Amino acid sequence: MSSPSRSTFPISVLDYGAGNILSLLNALTSLSYTNFKKITTAAEIREAECIIFPGVGAYSSAMESLESLEVVEALKEYVKADRPYFGICLGMQTLFESSEEGEGIVQGLGIIKGTVDKFKTTTASVPSIGWNTTTDRKTGTSPVPSGSMKYFVHSYRALPTSSNLSWVCTTTDYGGETYISSVENGNVFACQFHPEKSGTVGLSIIRSYLDRIREPNSTSSPRITTIKSLPLVPTSSVETLCKRVVVALDVRSNDSGDLVVTKGDQYDVRETKDHKEEGKAKVRNLGKPAELARKYAEGGADEISFLNITSFRSNVISDLPLVDLLKFCSERIFVPLTVGGGIRDILEDGNVYKAVEVADRYFRAGADKVSIGSDSVTASLKLIEKGYVKDGESSIEQISARYGVQAVVVSIDPKRVYVDEEGKVEAEKAGYTVRDVVDVEGERRMCWWQATVKGGRETRDIDAVKVAECVEQLGAGEIMLNCIDMDGQGNGYDLELMKAVTEAVGIPVIASSGAGGGEHFVEVFRETNVSAALAAGIFHRGEVKIDEVKDAMLAAGVVTRK
């Protein structure tokens, strides 16, 4: 009997309320595996021929969802029977006995011996976000190509032990720890990384597994049976995670209602008086968002970030163009997508929407992470006012509780406040971080960085370093750190600001604002501990190509994905 074609092979995708399930479905479609359906019941699990368990969220939230759907026992029976199962991120972690990601110890499916605990590293930021390699721990033909870069985003990991050794397919090193990055046993395969966000390498992993299951008697897909030697204790290896190059697209509607990528001085995005339309200056148009995003992904961008720069004065829930943009890009772009702008508790058309409901729209449309701006400053001030006691109400807390801290990026937009010696004393008395910097005229001065809201239009009485500390406590997994004074200058990132914040927090920091060329990426990675660097205008205007930036990084010994 011949094997079914890719287009007819039935695939069941477990829909337990995870975030970005659309990217997985788009990946399957791109591989011609189009006969898929979402399943939510125990009966559907028992009838499935091949299950994919997508993973976006927190361990405790995922297990609660599985319990509420009453599918835990059916899922255990399915996997124990060695039926085809492909788990992604949480889809791998939940196979283990338990996790500490939640209130107390959260019980998992218990298929694999071991626990899923938080990284213990003191030498690298947590979550681990970005592109890393894997090391084969079994011989034969693995669905995971050795040495290639895959996209990871997680705070918790399972360690290899003597009791789970037979399951370990690959391991990965991060911050001095060697953890399990994929498992394989018979027809069951699962990975910690996100293949649907790992570009062509990730797509090949999905295709390799499904082809093997679809054609079980094929000689081109032999089983993996022999275990290689495996260290059972953390190694002394250093971080191998790549330094990321992120491209930002400031998106808004022009006067004709079309979405465009724009750029301006502190969000003043209209052209000069010589470029008028209907009596007023036109919105600066640097290209169509979808076309540019695809160009950058194909050109080597490690992540794409969309920012709705007018969300503070326009509807968010009814902002269908941005949702449609995400859906369109998710069908064609298989690297991580972040979206920001307007993610907060809102009142719209007489209805109240919680921040997590707003975020859910973007996750369901294809976003992997959401970026929170002005609302994070408000939340920080409230946290301080309450004596650093969290109430679970901030947008950061809501979203991280459901989707995990790795899904929440906070964008901090500070302005420099220059001070003399007397001003330094007053600033430090207020708890602000003061550093020596070089101003735009090349003079050495002292300053602190005042947090702003609404794209720099308004300031608040709190400094950027304190905001960074607060949002980490609230549950942010990453910080996008801008400096309004450096934006558009092309003179490099604000290194002192980057140092101050990376020294104050343990989560990854993305440097933003000021890049003029590849040398500035090299400089910020060499001089500070940022995990990624972002640019916008220099790429949109064609002044610098992503390839050129990465060539400069590699030439300088900065590890990156090329």
Secondary structure, DSSP 4 states (H G I P E B T S, - for coil): -PPPPTTTS-EEEE-SS-S--HHHHHHHHHTT---EEEE-SHHHHHH-SSEEE---S-HHHHHHHHHHTT-HHHHHHHHHTT--EEEETHHHHTTEEEESSSSSPEE---SEEEEEEE---SSS-SSEEEEE--EE-B-S--SS-TT--EEEEESEEE---TTTGGGEEEEEEETTEEEEEEEEETTEEEESS-GGGSHHHHHHHHHHHHHHHHSTT-TTSPPP-PBPP---S---PPP-PPPEEEEEEEEEE-TTS-EEEE--BTTB-B--TTSEETTEEPBP----HHHHHHHHHHTT-SEEEEEETTGGGS-STT-HHHHHHHHHHHHH--S-EEEESS-S-EEETTEEE-HHHHHHHHHHHT-SEEEE-HHHHHHHHHHHHTTS---S-SHHHHHHHHH-GGGEEEEE-EEEEEE-HHHHHHHHHTT---EEEE-TTS-EEEEEEEEEETTTTEEEEEEHHHHHHHHHHHT--EEEE--TTTTTT-S---HHHHHHHHHH-SS-EEE-S---SHHHHHHHHHHS--SEEEE-HHHHTTSS-HHHHHHHHHHTT-----
